[in-house]
Amino acid sequence: MSLRIVVTVKYVPDATGDRHFADDLTVDRDDVDGLLSELDEYAVEQALQIADDADDAEVTVLTVGPDDAKDALRKALSMGADKAIHVEDEDLHGTDAIGTSLVLAKAIEKAGYDLVISGMASTDGTMGVVPALLAERLGVPQVTLLSEVSVEDGTVKGRRDGDAASEQLEASLPAVVSVTDQSGEARYPSFKGIMAAKKKPVESWDLSDLDIDADEVGLENAYTAVESATERPARTAGTIVKDEGEGGKQLAEFLAGQKFI
Ligand SMILES: Cc1cc2nc3c(=O)[nH]c(=O)nc-3n(C[C@H](O)[C@H](O)[C@H](O)COP(=O)(O)OP(=O)(O)OC[C@H]3O[C@@H](n4cnc5c(N)ncnc54)[C@H](O)[C@@H]3O)c2cc1C
């Protein structure tokens, strides 16, 4: 039986770019370069390693996002994923985490799966809640924030590192897991991988393909709303201490003044 792994990957604005809010207080995704969320590269990497170790496995990458989100899928395909699914619909604009989890869950059920792998959080919304929401909607176990993961005889196993202790966790498949940025370096796409990705299938679905009504998603139906957004004040140069013998004392006074010490 082929092991069906679905990796959820998010297309996010490039953090080095000029990220700003649009008039409707959602993040402006139109005029900003975007890329595959870095934390999801670890999820793709772990899926590929599990597939490498399995007798027969297929890795599907899935994203919910605007047209440019295809770039995130292409990157994951060039890393070695087998196929991709892109859910795109204008009614998805401004969808919150609860709505996103609904769309992802319906797409994962339609695709068929044994294991869902997500990143620990996206690099823009950074809520870290979608994997748990997904497990709830799919009605399967969740094993989150793993720094090590493997699949054996229908069971997913992993290690979660906490501040005080590490936990060894496992769950029977089907299940949802999320992996951290400590789970191992993500591979760089090879030239051969980049070329092969151009031929790999990308399925495009919209809300009607998933039997989801527009009034279940989108900005109007979000459970949270951004009331206002103000520009973060520009960074100041800060206090420069010129050490002419009193540098240490001045530094201590500054730290005390800031109540750091
Ligand atoms: C600055 C900002 C603030 C926001 N604040 C809120 C808020 O307070 N409440 C709210 O409900 N929504 C909020 N959103 C919207 C929310 O980001 C999106 O709904 C998003 O799709 C899910 O939340 P997240 O990015 O925080 O996901 P997380 O829970 O951080 O994501 C965890 C993992 O889920 C998967 N994933 C997440 N989104 C997608 C996707 N679109 N496609 C495929 N996989 C995905 C990825 O594997 C990711 O690593 C905010 C968005 C931004 C940019």
PDBQT file of the ligand as one rigid body, heavy atoms in Angstrom, charges set to zero:
ROOT
HETATM    1  C1  LIG A 301      -0.075  39.481  10.036  1.00  0.00    +0.000 C 
HETATM    2  C2  LIG A 301      -1.240  38.519  10.007  1.00  0.00    +0.000 A 
HETATM    3  C3  LIG A 301      -2.061  38.389  11.110  1.00  0.00    +0.000 A 
HETATM    4  C4  LIG A 301      -3.135  37.481  11.084  1.00  0.00    +0.000 A 
HETATM    5  N1  LIG A 301      -3.899  37.377  12.199  1.00  0.00    +0.000 NA
HETATM    6  C5  LIG A 301      -4.887  36.447  12.220  1.00  0.00    +0.000 A 
HETATM    7  C6  LIG A 301      -5.654  36.248  13.399  1.00  0.00    +0.000 A 
HETATM    8  O1  LIG A 301      -5.458  36.905  14.423  1.00  0.00    +0.000 OA
HETATM    9  N2  LIG A 301      -6.628  35.289  13.376  1.00  0.00    +0.000 N 
HETATM   10  C7  LIG A 301      -6.863  34.518  12.274  1.00  0.00    +0.000 A 
HETATM   11  O2  LIG A 301      -7.717  33.623  12.328  1.00  0.00    +0.000 OA
HETATM   12  N3  LIG A 301      -6.159  34.685  11.127  1.00  0.00    +0.000 NA
HETATM   13  C8  LIG A 301      -5.180  35.636  11.094  1.00  0.00    +0.000 A 
HETATM   14  N4  LIG A 301      -4.446  35.796   9.962  1.00  0.00    +0.000 N 
HETATM   15  C9  LIG A 301      -4.798  35.008   8.767  1.00  0.00    +0.000 C 
HETATM   16  C10 LIG A 301      -4.073  33.683   8.814  1.00  0.00    +0.000 C 
HETATM   17  O3  LIG A 301      -2.714  33.948   8.698  1.00  0.00    +0.000 OA
HETATM   18  C11 LIG A 301      -4.451  32.831   7.645  1.00  0.00    +0.000 C 
HETATM   19  O4  LIG A 301      -5.736  32.427   7.758  1.00  0.00    +0.000 OA
HETATM   20  C12 LIG A 301      -3.548  31.610   7.508  1.00  0.00    +0.000 C 
HETATM   21  O5  LIG A 301      -3.859  30.915   6.372  1.00  0.00    +0.000 OA
HETATM   22  C13 LIG A 301      -3.560  30.685   8.712  1.00  0.00    +0.000 C 
HETATM   23  O6  LIG A 301      -2.887  31.205   9.764  1.00  0.00    +0.000 OA
HETATM   24  P1  LIG A 301      -1.287  31.221   9.938  1.00  0.00    +0.000 P 
HETATM   25  O7  LIG A 301      -0.638  31.725   8.734  1.00  0.00    +0.000 OA
HETATM   26  O8  LIG A 301      -1.000  31.926  11.193  1.00  0.00    +0.000 OA
HETATM   27  O9  LIG A 301      -1.000  29.668  10.044  1.00  0.00    +0.000 OA
HETATM   28  P2  LIG A 301      -0.203  28.815  11.133  1.00  0.00    +0.000 P 
HETATM   29  O10 LIG A 301      -1.185  28.208  12.063  1.00  0.00    +0.000 OA
HETATM   30  O11 LIG A 301       0.934  29.592  11.720  1.00  0.00    +0.000 OA
HETATM   31  O12 LIG A 301       0.379  27.729  10.091  1.00  0.00    +0.000 OA
HETATM   32  C14 LIG A 301       0.845  26.522  10.500  1.00  0.00    +0.000 C 
HETATM   33  C15 LIG A 301       1.039  25.674   9.249  1.00  0.00    +0.000 C 
HETATM   34  O13 LIG A 301      -0.225  25.505   8.594  1.00  0.00    +0.000 OA
HETATM   35  C16 LIG A 301      -0.042  25.442   7.179  1.00  0.00    +0.000 C 
HETATM   36  N5  LIG A 301      -0.758  26.567   6.531  1.00  0.00    +0.000 N 
HETATM   37  C17 LIG A 301      -1.176  27.748   7.071  1.00  0.00    +0.000 A 
HETATM   38  N6  LIG A 301      -1.820  28.502   6.120  1.00  0.00    +0.000 NA
HETATM   39  C18 LIG A 301      -1.786  27.767   4.970  1.00  0.00    +0.000 A 
HETATM   40  C19 LIG A 301      -2.250  27.992   3.641  1.00  0.00    +0.000 A 
HETATM   41  N7  LIG A 301      -2.892  29.114   3.289  1.00  0.00    +0.000 N 
HETATM   42  N8  LIG A 301      -2.021  27.008   2.691  1.00  0.00    +0.000 NA
HETATM   43  C20 LIG A 301      -1.380  25.857   3.025  1.00  0.00    +0.000 A 
HETATM   44  N9  LIG A 301      -0.902  25.584   4.273  1.00  0.00    +0.000 NA
HETATM   45  C21 LIG A 301      -1.100  26.540   5.221  1.00  0.00    +0.000 A 
HETATM   46  C22 LIG A 301       1.474  25.582   6.938  1.00  0.00    +0.000 C 
HETATM   47  O14 LIG A 301       2.053  24.293   6.879  1.00  0.00    +0.000 OA
HETATM   48  C23 LIG A 301       1.951  26.292   8.199  1.00  0.00    +0.000 C 
HETATM   49  O15 LIG A 301       3.297  26.004   8.502  1.00  0.00    +0.000 OA
HETATM   50  C24 LIG A 301      -3.378  36.703   9.937  1.00  0.00    +0.000 A 
HETATM   51  C25 LIG A 301      -2.547  36.826   8.815  1.00  0.00    +0.000 A 
HETATM   52  C26 LIG A 301      -1.490  37.718   8.857  1.00  0.00    +0.000 A 
HETATM   53  C27 LIG A 301      -0.588  37.796   7.665  1.00  0.00    +0.000 C 
ENDROOT
TORSDOF 0
